[in-house]
Amino acid sequence: VFAVYVAHTCWVMYGIVYTRPCPAAAAGGGGAAGCVWPYLARRPKLQLSVYTTTRSNIGAESNIDLVLNVDDFDIESKFERTVNVSVPKKTRNNGTLYAYIFLHHAGILPWHDSKQVHIVSPLTTYMVPKPEEINLLTGESATQQIEAEKQTNALDEPVSHWRSRLTLNVMVEDFVFDGSSLPADVHRYMKMVQLGKTVHYLPILFIDQLSNRVKDLMVINRSTTELPLTVSYDKISLGKLRFWIHMQDAVYSLQQFGFSEKDADEVKGIFVDTNLYFLALTFFVAAFHLLFDFLAFKNDISFWKKKRSMIGMSTKAVLWRCFSTVVIFLFLLDEQTSLLVLIPAGIGAVIELWKVKKALKMTVKWQGLRPKIQFGTYTDSEKKTEEYDTQAMKYLSYLLYPLCIGGAGYSLLNVKYKSWYSWLINSFVNGVYAFGFLFMLPQLFVNYKMKSVAHLPWKAFTYKAFNTFIDDIFAFIITMPTSHRLACFRDDVVFLVYLYQRWLYPVDKSRVNEYGESYEEKPKKKAHRE
């Protein structure tokens, strides 16, 4: 099934970037029937004009402002220009401002040119502003507090933001389309004209919406009269154009499903900030990440479901893993991280809570409407494991607690936060990220004392290790807090130490395995009577 999925994905990607040319044109003849020819092959002299208006449609040059005019427009030459745009009063009052981009013949006004092409793009969008961060100890003056209260009251209300970048593309290939099988994705951007006996398509003008990033947005205040707009242009091939159209449609679909502007921005960053060849590799690697995620999840659940004994397992490590996973989830939630990172973290937190229930042998019994929690008893071997576990935690606390308290105090004095809750969560998560690997030491210490690693879930460990190495790649692609990115590399080191212990302590069939069973405890089959 996995091989079929990968093969189907490759076939779909090939279908996106490859377009079948008109067979009649390939056979020869300038007037091949059924073919759609490029108007740019005639090498017309073109002009690029960018207008702004508060109306979503215009019929003439009334109530519009010309902000950029490129007289001798060369479709092969890349450029970037920054202009100041006047912001109308309607836009300052949470209205919308549109950009009309015209590509027309030089020396002719756009609305007088029958062969002009144009495209419309909003220069404003609505988004909830990011809350202001303050120093929790020094505080603010009374005036600042009043302003902060006003901002807090309107914090959940989206306000108008300015898109400071406008990225334009023109498809420059002299490609001859087959009129009977025009690609649906490109067709909606095409405008065709009849010239003699042949049909031509006018230049395909495209706005790269994936380049509109949240980091480039600017809040529009009522006192703002002018704002900068960076207009950049670059040529684009047909294959990349089709791929970009599909990606923009995918981002739009995510927003329709409830993804916020920030969540969609994380997806945009994958495509815009990454080389296309590296991106193709990422898609391929992501398929294996999905496979290993499923296998690790399956084996981890199976391991803990069958677990009957905690011999050789560090209960403290299980509790810490649960605590750290929940804290990381709350931290990512507070940082408004992408759903691509947040959802897996939330699922992992729920699984870790279930593991704690299994490790502590907790049972919940209801007495009417009141739950009663009971804990199971431990065997002598499990009590011995707990002694090793407690001993390791005792030595570890001498190092860990001063470091965490010192780090929290330093951040309180030198770093600004949105609230005390934000400081508390950040302090916890910094302790988890910076010193979290130390909490793996109790399990390593228990392994050392017992001279065995047979009780560990090695199948789940192996799949998780493969995913950890894949996460190292994604750490440079998906936007996430720096501390979360560094934690991906920390996990690599922990797994290598476990591998060393597995090599150091060979399999002993007299010891219990991960299910609390011993090979020697298995009943022997009775011999057959002769």
Contacts in CASP RR format, 6 or more apart in sequence:
PFRMAT RR
TARGET T0000
AUTHOR 0000-0000-0000
METHOD contacts of the structure
MODEL  1
VFAVYVAHTCWVMYGIVYTRPCPAAAAGGGGAAGCVWPYLARRPKLQLSV
YTTTRSNIGAESNIDLVLNVDDFDIESKFERTVNVSVPKKTRNNGTLYAY
IFLHHAGILPWHDSKQVHIVSPLTTYMVPKPEEINLLTGESATQQIEAEK
QTNALDEPVSHWRSRLTLNVMVEDFVFDGSSLPADVHRYMKMVQLGKTVH
YLPILFIDQLSNRVKDLMVINRSTTELPLTVSYDKISLGKLRFWIHMQDA
VYSLQQFGFSEKDADEVKGIFVDTNLYFLALTFFVAAFHLLFDFLAFKND
ISFWKKKRSMIGMSTKAVLWRCFSTVVIFLFLLDEQTSLLVLIPAGIGAV
IELWKVKKALKMTVKWQGLRPKIQFGTYTDSEKKTEEYDTQAMKYLSYLL
YPLCIGGAGYSLLNVKYKSWYSWLINSFVNGVYAFGFLFMLPQLFVNYKM
KSVAHLPWKAFTYKAFNTFIDDIFAFIITMPTSHRLACFRDDVVFLVYLY
QRWLYPVDKSRVNEYGESYEEKPKKKAHRE
2 287 0 8 1.000
2 291 0 8 1.000
5 287 0 8 1.000
6 284 0 8 1.000
6 287 0 8 1.000
9 283 0 8 1.000
9 287 0 8 1.000
13 280 0 8 1.000
13 283 0 8 1.000
16 239 0 8 1.000
16 242 0 8 1.000
16 243 0 8 1.000
16 246 0 8 1.000
17 239 0 8 1.000
17 240 0 8 1.000
17 242 0 8 1.000
17 243 0 8 1.000
18 239 0 8 1.000
19 175 0 8 1.000
19 177 0 8 1.000
19 183 0 8 1.000
19 186 0 8 1.000
19 238 0 8 1.000
19 239 0 8 1.000
19 242 0 8 1.000
20 178 0 8 1.000
20 181 0 8 1.000
21 175 0 8 1.000
21 176 0 8 1.000
21 177 0 8 1.000
21 178 0 8 1.000
22 32 0 8 1.000
22 34 0 8 1.000
22 35 0 8 1.000
22 36 0 8 1.000
22 176 0 8 1.000
22 177 0 8 1.000
22 178 0 8 1.000
22 179 0 8 1.000
23 178 0 8 1.000
24 32 0 8 1.000
24 33 0 8 1.000
24 34 0 8 1.000
24 35 0 8 1.000
25 32 0 8 1.000
25 35 0 8 1.000
25 37 0 8 1.000
25 176 0 8 1.000
30 37 0 8 1.000
30 198 0 8 1.000
31 197 0 8 1.000
31 198 0 8 1.000
32 176 0 8 1.000
34 178 0 8 1.000
34 179 0 8 1.000
34 180 0 8 1.000
34 199 0 8 1.000
35 176 0 8 1.000
35 177 0 8 1.000
35 178 0 8 1.000
35 179 0 8 1.000
35 198 0 8 1.000
35 199 0 8 1.000
36 176 0 8 1.000
36 177 0 8 1.000
36 178 0 8 1.000
36 179 0 8 1.000
36 182 0 8 1.000
36 190 0 8 1.000
36 192 0 8 1.000
36 199 0 8 1.000
36 200 0 8 1.000
36 201 0 8 1.000
37 176 0 8 1.000
37 198 0 8 1.000
37 199 0 8 1.000
37 200 0 8 1.000
37 201 0 8 1.000
38 173 0 8 1.000
38 174 0 8 1.000
38 175 0 8 1.000
38 176 0 8 1.000
38 200 0 8 1.000
38 201 0 8 1.000
39 115 0 8 1.000
39 193 0 8 1.000
39 195 0 8 1.000
39 200 0 8 1.000
39 201 0 8 1.000
39 202 0 8 1.000
39 203 0 8 1.000
40 75 0 8 1.000
40 172 0 8 1.000
40 174 0 8 1.000
40 203 0 8 1.000
41 174 0 8 1.000
42 200 0 8 1.000
44 105 0 8 1.000
45 72 0 8 1.000
45 105 0 8 1.000
45 106 0 8 1.000
46 73 0 8 1.000
46 75 0 8 1.000
46 103 0 8 1.000
46 104 0 8 1.000
46 105 0 8 1.000
46 106 0 8 1.000
46 203 0 8 1.000
47 69 0 8 1.000
47 70 0 8 1.000
47 71 0 8 1.000
47 72 0 8 1.000
47 73 0 8 1.000
47 103 0 8 1.000
47 104 0 8 1.000
47 105 0 8 1.000
47 106 0 8 1.000
47 107 0 8 1.000
47 108 0 8 1.000
48 68 0 8 1.000
48 69 0 8 1.000
48 70 0 8 1.000
48 73 0 8 1.000
48 101 0 8 1.000
48 102 0 8 1.000
48 103 0 8 1.000
48 168 0 8 1.000
48 233 0 8 1.000
49 66 0 8 1.000
49 68 0 8 1.000
49 69 0 8 1.000
49 70 0 8 1.000
49 101 0 8 1.000
49 102 0 8 1.000
49 104 0 8 1.000
49 110 0 8 1.000
50 66 0 8 1.000
50 67 0 8 1.000
50 68 0 8 1.000
50 69 0 8 1.000
50 99 0 8 1.000
50 100 0 8 1.000
50 101 0 8 1.000
50 102 0 8 1.000
50 166 0 8 1.000
50 231 0 8 1.000
51 58 0 8 1.000
51 64 0 8 1.000
51 65 0 8 1.000
51 66 0 8 1.000
51 67 0 8 1.000
51 99 0 8 1.000
51 100 0 8 1.000
51 102 0 8 1.000
52 64 0 8 1.000
52 65 0 8 1.000
52 67 0 8 1.000
52 85 0 8 1.000
52 86 0 8 1.000
52 97 0 8 1.000
52 98 0 8 1.000
52 99 0 8 1.000
52 100 0 8 1.000
52 123 0 8 1.000
53 63 0 8 1.000
53 64 0 8 1.000
53 65 0 8 1.000
53 97 0 8 1.000
53 98 0 8 1.000
53 100 0 8 1.000
54 63 0 8 1.000
54 88 0 8 1.000
54 90 0 8 1.000
54 91 0 8 1.000
54 95 0 8 1.000
54 96 0 8 1.000
54 97 0 8 1.000
54 98 0 8 1.000
55 63 0 8 1.000
55 98 0 8 1.000
56 96 0 8 1.000
56 98 0 8 1.000
56 120 0 8 1.000
57 120 0 8 1.000
58 64 0 8 1.000
58 100 0 8 1.000
59 111 0 8 1.000
60 111 0 8 1.000
61 109 0 8 1.000
61 111 0 8 1.000
64 100 0 8 1.000
65 85 0 8 1.000
65 86 0 8 1.000
67 83 0 8 1.000
67 85 0 8 1.000
67 99 0 8 1.000
67 229 0 8 1.000
68 81 0 8 1.000
68 83 0 8 1.000
68 231 0 8 1.000
70 79 0 8 1.000
71 106 0 8 1.000
71 107 0 8 1.000
72 106 0 8 1.000
73 103 0 8 1.000
73 106 0 8 1.000
75 170 0 8 1.000
75 172 0 8 1.000
75 203 0 8 1.000
75 235 0 8 1.000
76 172 0 8 1.000
76 235 0 8 1.000
78 232 0 8 1.000
78 233 0 8 1.000
78 234 0 8 1.000
78 235 0 8 1.000
79 232 0 8 1.000
79 233 0 8 1.000
80 230 0 8 1.000
80 231 0 8 1.000
80 232 0 8 1.000
80 233 0 8 1.000
81 230 0 8 1.000
81 231 0 8 1.000
81 232 0 8 1.000
82 228 0 8 1.000
82 229 0 8 1.000
82 230 0 8 1.000
82 231 0 8 1.000
83 228 0 8 1.000
83 229 0 8 1.000
83 231 0 8 1.000
84 226 0 8 1.000
84 227 0 8 1.000
84 228 0 8 1.000
84 229 0 8 1.000
85 97 0 8 1.000
85 123 0 8 1.000
85 226 0 8 1.000
85 227 0 8 1.000
85 228 0 8 1.000
85 229 0 8 1.000
86 225 0 8 1.000
86 226 0 8 1.000
87 97 0 8 1.000
87 162 0 8 1.000
87 220 0 8 1.000
87 224 0 8 1.000
87 225 0 8 1.000
87 226 0 8 1.000
87 227 0 8 1.000
88 97 0 8 1.000
91 97 0 8 1.000
91 124 0 8 1.000
91 160 0 8 1.000
91 220 0 8 1.000
92 220 0 8 1.000
92 221 0 8 1.000
92 222 0 8 1.000
92 223 0 8 1.000
92 224 0 8 1.000
93 222 0 8 1.000
94 126 0 8 1.000
94 159 0 8 1.000
94 160 0 8 1.000
95 124 0 8 1.000
95 160 0 8 1.000
96 122 0 8 1.000
96 124 0 8 1.000
96 160 0 8 1.000
97 122 0 8 1.000
97 123 0 8 1.000
97 124 0 8 1.000
98 120 0 8 1.000
98 121 0 8 1.000
98 122 0 8 1.000
98 123 0 8 1.000
99 120 0 8 1.000
99 121 0 8 1.000
99 122 0 8 1.000
99 123 0 8 1.000
99 166 0 8 1.000
99 229 0 8 1.000
100 118 0 8 1.000
100 119 0 8 1.000
100 120 0 8 1.000
101 118 0 8 1.000
101 119 0 8 1.000
101 120 0 8 1.000
101 121 0 8 1.000
101 166 0 8 1.000
101 168 0 8 1.000
101 205 0 8 1.000
101 207 0 8 1.000
102 110 0 8 1.000
102 116 0 8 1.000
102 117 0 8 1.000
102 118 0 8 1.000
103 116 0 8 1.000
103 117 0 8 1.000
103 118 0 8 1.000
103 170 0 8 1.000
103 203 0 8 1.000
103 205 0 8 1.000
104 110 0 8 1.000
104 113 0 8 1.000
104 115 0 8 1.000
104 116 0 8 1.000
104 117 0 8 1.000
105 113 0 8 1.000
105 115 0 8 1.000
105 116 0 8 1.000
108 116 0 8 1.000
110 116 0 8 1.000
110 118 0 8 1.000
114 193 0 8 1.000
115 193 0 8 1.000
115 202 0 8 1.000
116 202 0 8 1.000
117 191 0 8 1.000
117 202 0 8 1.000
117 203 0 8 1.000
117 204 0 8 1.000
117 205 0 8 1.000
118 205 0 8 1.000
119 205 0 8 1.000
119 206 0 8 1.000
119 207 0 8 1.000
121 166 0 8 1.000
121 207 0 8 1.000
121 209 0 8 1.000
122 163 0 8 1.000
123 162 0 8 1.000
123 163 0 8 1.000
123 166 0 8 1.000
123 229 0 8 1.000
124 160 0 8 1.000
124 161 0 8 1.000
124 162 0 8 1.000
124 163 0 8 1.000
124 220 0 8 1.000
125 160 0 8 1.000
125 161 0 8 1.000
125 163 0 8 1.000
125 217 0 8 1.000
125 261 0 8 1.000
126 158 0 8 1.000
126 159 0 8 1.000
126 160 0 8 1.000
126 161 0 8 1.000
127 158 0 8 1.000
127 159 0 8 1.000
127 161 0 8 1.000
127 214 0 8 1.000
127 217 0 8 1.000
127 261 0 8 1.000
127 262 0 8 1.000
128 155 0 8 1.000
128 156 0 8 1.000
128 157 0 8 1.000
128 158 0 8 1.000
128 159 0 8 1.000
129 151 0 8 1.000
129 155 0 8 1.000
129 159 0 8 1.000
129 219 0 8 1.000
131 151 0 8 1.000
131 152 0 8 1.000
131 155 0 8 1.000
131 418 0 8 1.000
132 148 0 8 1.000
132 151 0 8 1.000
132 418 0 8 1.000
133 416 0 8 1.000
133 417 0 8 1.000
133 418 0 8 1.000
134 140 0 8 1.000
134 148 0 8 1.000
134 416 0 8 1.000
134 417 0 8 1.000
134 418 0 8 1.000
135 416 0 8 1.000
136 412 0 8 1.000
136 416 0 8 1.000
136 417 0 8 1.000
136 419 0 8 1.000
136 420 0 8 1.000
136 423 0 8 1.000
137 412 0 8 1.000
137 413 0 8 1.000
140 148 0 8 1.000
159 219 0 8 1.000
159 220 0 8 1.000
160 219 0 8 1.000
160 220 0 8 1.000
161 217 0 8 1.000
161 218 0 8 1.000
161 219 0 8 1.000
161 220 0 8 1.000
162 217 0 8 1.000
162 218 0 8 1.000
162 219 0 8 1.000
162 220 0 8 1.000
162 227 0 8 1.000
163 212 0 8 1.000
163 216 0 8 1.000
163 217 0 8 1.000
164 216 0 8 1.000
164 217 0 8 1.000
164 218 0 8 1.000
164 227 0 8 1.000
164 228 0 8 1.000
164 229 0 8 1.000
164 230 0 8 1.000
165 211 0 8 1.000
165 212 0 8 1.000
165 213 0 8 1.000
165 216 0 8 1.000
165 229 0 8 1.000
165 230 0 8 1.000
165 232 0 8 1.000
166 207 0 8 1.000
166 229 0 8 1.000
166 230 0 8 1.000
166 231 0 8 1.000
166 232 0 8 1.000
167 207 0 8 1.000
167 208 0 8 1.000
167 211 0 8 1.000
167 212 0 8 1.000
167 232 0 8 1.000
167 233 0 8 1.000
167 234 0 8 1.000
168 205 0 8 1.000
168 206 0 8 1.000
168 207 0 8 1.000
168 208 0 8 1.000
168 231 0 8 1.000
168 232 0 8 1.000
168 233 0 8 1.000
168 234 0 8 1.000
169 205 0 8 1.000
169 206 0 8 1.000
169 207 0 8 1.000
169 208 0 8 1.000
169 233 0 8 1.000
169 234 0 8 1.000
169 235 0 8 1.000
169 236 0 8 1.000
169 241 0 8 1.000
169 244 0 8 1.000
170 203 0 8 1.000
170 204 0 8 1.000
170 205 0 8 1.000
170 206 0 8 1.000
170 233 0 8 1.000
170 235 0 8 1.000
170 236 0 8 1.000
171 203 0 8 1.000
171 204 0 8 1.000
171 206 0 8 1.000
171 235 0 8 1.000
171 236 0 8 1.000
171 237 0 8 1.000
171 238 0 8 1.000
171 241 0 8 1.000
172 235 0 8 1.000
172 236 0 8 1.000
172 237 0 8 1.000
173 237 0 8 1.000
173 238 0 8 1.000
175 238 0 8 1.000
177 183 0 8 1.000
177 201 0 8 1.000
179 199 0 8 1.000
182 190 0 8 1.000
183 242 0 8 1.000
185 242 0 8 1.000
185 245 0 8 1.000
185 246 0 8 1.000
185 249 0 8 1.000
186 204 0 8 1.000
186 238 0 8 1.000
186 241 0 8 1.000
186 242 0 8 1.000
186 245 0 8 1.000
189 204 0 8 1.000
189 205 0 8 1.000
189 206 0 8 1.000
189 245 0 8 1.000
190 201 0 8 1.000
190 202 0 8 1.000
190 204 0 8 1.000
191 201 0 8 1.000
191 202 0 8 1.000
192 199 0 8 1.000
192 200 0 8 1.000
192 201 0 8 1.000
192 202 0 8 1.000
193 199 0 8 1.000
193 200 0 8 1.000
193 202 0 8 1.000
194 200 0 8 1.000
204 241 0 8 1.000
206 236 0 8 1.000
206 241 0 8 1.000
206 244 0 8 1.000
206 245 0 8 1.000
208 244 0 8 1.000
209 248 0 8 1.000
209 251 0 8 1.000
210 244 0 8 1.000
210 247 0 8 1.000
210 248 0 8 1.000
210 251 0 8 1.000
210 268 0 8 1.000
210 269 0 8 1.000
210 271 0 8 1.000
210 272 0 8 1.000
211 268 0 8 1.000
211 272 0 8 1.000
212 268 0 8 1.000
213 265 0 8 1.000
213 268 0 8 1.000
213 269 0 8 1.000
213 272 0 8 1.000
214 261 0 8 1.000
214 262 0 8 1.000
214 265 0 8 1.000
218 227 0 8 1.000
220 227 0 8 1.000
236 244 0 8 1.000
240 276 0 8 1.000
244 271 0 8 1.000
247 271 0 8 1.000
250 267 0 8 1.000
251 264 0 8 1.000
251 267 0 8 1.000
251 268 0 8 1.000
254 263 0 8 1.000
254 264 0 8 1.000
254 267 0 8 1.000
255 261 0 8 1.000
255 264 0 8 1.000
259 267 0 8 1.000
259 339 0 8 1.000
262 336 0 8 1.000
262 338 0 8 1.000
263 338 0 8 1.000
263 339 0 8 1.000
263 340 0 8 1.000
266 338 0 8 1.000
266 340 0 8 1.000
266 478 0 8 1.000
266 479 0 8 1.000
267 338 0 8 1.000
267 340 0 8 1.000
269 479 0 8 1.000
270 279 0 8 1.000
270 282 0 8 1.000
270 477 0 8 1.000
270 478 0 8 1.000
271 279 0 8 1.000
273 477 0 8 1.000
274 282 0 8 1.000
274 477 0 8 1.000
282 473 0 8 1.000
282 474 0 8 1.000
282 477 0 8 1.000
285 470 0 8 1.000
285 473 0 8 1.000
286 470 0 8 1.000
288 466 0 8 1.000
288 470 0 8 1.000
289 467 0 8 1.000
289 470 0 8 1.000
289 471 0 8 1.000
289 474 0 8 1.000
292 463 0 8 1.000
292 464 0 8 1.000
292 466 0 8 1.000
292 467 0 8 1.000
292 470 0 8 1.000
293 344 0 8 1.000
293 463 0 8 1.000
293 467 0 8 1.000
295 459 0 8 1.000
295 463 0 8 1.000
296 460 0 8 1.000
296 463 0 8 1.000
296 464 0 8 1.000
296 467 0 8 1.000
297 351 0 8 1.000
299 457 0 8 1.000
299 459 0 8 1.000
299 460 0 8 1.000
299 463 0 8 1.000
300 351 0 8 1.000
300 457 0 8 1.000
300 460 0 8 1.000
300 464 0 8 1.000
301 351 0 8 1.000
303 457 0 8 1.000
303 459 0 8 1.000
303 460 0 8 1.000
303 514 0 8 1.000
303 515 0 8 1.000
304 354 0 8 1.000
304 355 0 8 1.000
304 358 0 8 1.000
304 457 0 8 1.000
306 515 0 8 1.000
307 358 0 8 1.000
307 514 0 8 1.000
307 515 0 8 1.000
307 516 0 8 1.000
308 515 0 8 1.000
308 516 0 8 1.000
309 379 0 8 1.000
309 381 0 8 1.000
309 382 0 8 1.000
309 512 0 8 1.000
309 516 0 8 1.000
310 359 0 8 1.000
310 361 0 8 1.000
310 378 0 8 1.000
310 382 0 8 1.000
310 385 0 8 1.000
311 379 0 8 1.000
311 381 0 8 1.000
311 382 0 8 1.000
311 385 0 8 1.000
311 455 0 8 1.000
311 512 0 8 1.000
311 516 0 8 1.000
312 385 0 8 1.000
312 446 0 8 1.000
312 447 0 8 1.000
312 450 0 8 1.000
312 452 0 8 1.000
312 455 0 8 1.000
312 512 0 8 1.000
313 359 0 8 1.000
313 385 0 8 1.000
313 443 0 8 1.000
313 446 0 8 1.000
313 455 0 8 1.000
313 456 0 8 1.000
314 385 0 8 1.000
314 389 0 8 1.000
314 392 0 8 1.000
314 442 0 8 1.000
314 443 0 8 1.000
314 445 0 8 1.000
314 446 0 8 1.000
315 359 0 8 1.000
315 360 0 8 1.000
315 386 0 8 1.000
315 389 0 8 1.000
316 389 0 8 1.000
316 390 0 8 1.000
316 392 0 8 1.000
316 393 0 8 1.000
316 439 0 8 1.000
316 442 0 8 1.000
317 389 0 8 1.000
317 439 0 8 1.000
317 440 0 8 1.000
317 442 0 8 1.000
317 443 0 8 1.000
318 352 0 8 1.000
318 355 0 8 1.000
318 356 0 8 1.000
318 359 0 8 1.000
319 356 0 8 1.000
319 359 0 8 1.000
320 436 0 8 1.000
320 439 0 8 1.000
321 352 0 8 1.000
321 355 0 8 1.000
321 439 0 8 1.000
322 349 0 8 1.000
322 352 0 8 1.000
322 353 0 8 1.000
322 355 0 8 1.000
322 356 0 8 1.000
324 432 0 8 1.000
324 436 0 8 1.000
324 439 0 8 1.000
325 345 0 8 1.000
325 348 0 8 1.000
325 349 0 8 1.000
325 352 0 8 1.000
326 349 0 8 1.000
326 352 0 8 1.000
326 353 0 8 1.000
327 425 0 8 1.000
327 428 0 8 1.000
327 429 0 8 1.000
327 432 0 8 1.000
328 345 0 8 1.000
328 349 0 8 1.000
328 429 0 8 1.000
328 432 0 8 1.000
328 484 0 8 1.000
329 342 0 8 1.000
329 345 0 8 1.000
329 346 0 8 1.000
329 348 0 8 1.000
329 349 0 8 1.000
330 425 0 8 1.000
330 429 0 8 1.000
331 425 0 8 1.000
331 426 0 8 1.000
331 428 0 8 1.000
331 429 0 8 1.000
331 481 0 8 1.000
332 341 0 8 1.000
332 342 0 8 1.000
332 345 0 8 1.000
332 481 0 8 1.000
332 484 0 8 1.000
333 342 0 8 1.000
334 421 0 8 1.000
334 422 0 8 1.000
334 425 0 8 1.000
334 426 0 8 1.000
335 481 0 8 1.000
337 480 0 8 1.000
337 481 0 8 1.000
338 478 0 8 1.000
338 479 0 8 1.000
338 480 0 8 1.000
340 478 0 8 1.000
341 478 0 8 1.000
341 480 0 8 1.000
341 484 0 8 1.000
356 362 0 8 1.000
360 375 0 8 1.000
360 376 0 8 1.000
361 375 0 8 1.000
361 376 0 8 1.000
361 377 0 8 1.000
361 378 0 8 1.000
362 373 0 8 1.000
362 374 0 8 1.000
362 375 0 8 1.000
362 376 0 8 1.000
363 373 0 8 1.000
363 374 0 8 1.000
363 375 0 8 1.000
363 376 0 8 1.000
364 371 0 8 1.000
364 372 0 8 1.000
364 373 0 8 1.000
364 374 0 8 1.000
365 371 0 8 1.000
365 372 0 8 1.000
365 374 0 8 1.000
366 372 0 8 1.000
378 386 0 8 1.000
381 512 0 8 1.000
385 446 0 8 1.000
385 450 0 8 1.000
388 445 0 8 1.000
388 446 0 8 1.000
388 449 0 8 1.000
388 450 0 8 1.000
389 442 0 8 1.000
389 445 0 8 1.000
389 446 0 8 1.000
391 445 0 8 1.000
392 441 0 8 1.000
392 442 0 8 1.000
392 445 0 8 1.000
392 446 0 8 1.000
393 442 0 8 1.000
396 438 0 8 1.000
396 439 0 8 1.000
396 441 0 8 1.000
396 442 0 8 1.000
399 438 0 8 1.000
400 435 0 8 1.000
400 438 0 8 1.000
400 439 0 8 1.000
403 431 0 8 1.000
403 434 0 8 1.000
403 435 0 8 1.000
404 427 0 8 1.000
404 431 0 8 1.000
404 435 0 8 1.000
407 427 0 8 1.000
407 430 0 8 1.000
407 431 0 8 1.000
408 423 0 8 1.000
408 427 0 8 1.000
408 430 0 8 1.000
409 427 0 8 1.000
411 423 0 8 1.000
411 426 0 8 1.000
411 427 0 8 1.000
411 430 0 8 1.000
412 423 0 8 1.000
412 427 0 8 1.000
415 426 0 8 1.000
417 423 0 8 1.000
417 426 0 8 1.000
429 483 0 8 1.000
430 483 0 8 1.000
432 487 0 8 1.000
433 483 0 8 1.000
433 484 0 8 1.000
433 486 0 8 1.000
433 487 0 8 1.000
433 490 0 8 1.000
434 483 0 8 1.000
436 490 0 8 1.000
437 490 0 8 1.000
437 493 0 8 1.000
437 494 0 8 1.000
440 494 0 8 1.000
440 497 0 8 1.000
443 456 0 8 1.000
444 497 0 8 1.000
444 498 0 8 1.000
444 501 0 8 1.000
447 453 0 8 1.000
447 456 0 8 1.000
447 501 0 8 1.000
447 505 0 8 1.000
448 501 0 8 1.000
450 511 0 8 1.000
451 505 0 8 1.000
452 505 0 8 1.000
452 508 0 8 1.000
452 511 0 8 1.000
453 498 0 8 1.000
453 501 0 8 1.000
453 502 0 8 1.000
453 505 0 8 1.000
454 507 0 8 1.000
454 508 0 8 1.000
454 511 0 8 1.000
454 512 0 8 1.000
454 513 0 8 1.000
454 514 0 8 1.000
455 511 0 8 1.000
455 512 0 8 1.000
455 513 0 8 1.000
455 514 0 8 1.000
455 516 0 8 1.000
456 498 0 8 1.000
456 514 0 8 1.000
457 514 0 8 1.000
458 502 0 8 1.000
458 514 0 8 1.000
461 495 0 8 1.000
461 498 0 8 1.000
464 495 0 8 1.000
465 495 0 8 1.000
468 488 0 8 1.000
468 491 0 8 1.000
468 492 0 8 1.000
468 495 0 8 1.000
469 492 0 8 1.000
471 488 0 8 1.000
471 491 0 8 1.000
472 488 0 8 1.000
472 489 0 8 1.000
472 492 0 8 1.000
475 485 0 8 1.000
475 488 0 8 1.000
475 489 0 8 1.000
476 485 0 8 1.000
509 518 0 8 1.000
509 519 0 8 1.000
509 520 0 8 1.000
510 518 0 8 1.000
510 519 0 8 1.000
510 520 0 8 1.000
511 518 0 8 1.000
512 518 0 8 1.000
513 519 0 8 1.000
END
